[in-house]
Amino acid sequence: MQLGLAQLVTDQLIAADWRTRSLMKLSRAVAAHGAALCAALTQHQPDWIIGLGGGSCLDAAKAAWLLYENPGIELASVNPFDHYTLRRRQS
């Protein structure tokens, strides 16, 4: 965010006629606000979830994707060795 990378990506997506929505500071909010995040993603129905930044930002984007694709899952119960249904969300 401080380097303006999010704005550069947003500008490119808008120039390509894509609708965008930004959820900033997601890395700190995923565990505490999982249900609200899932509701926001369900309302927006994104085709893409893009994480920008370091490892925690990317982990947050992956957690957001997991919550969006599997709305009933408890984030605290996620095990990295389990298999989850992803890329199968029906609109």
Buried (B, 14 or more C-beta within 10 A) or exposed (E): EEEEEBEEBBEEBEEEEEEBEEBEEBBEBBEEBBEEBBBBBEEBEBEEBBBBBEEEBBBBBBBBBBBBBBBEBEBEEBEEEEEEEEEEBEE
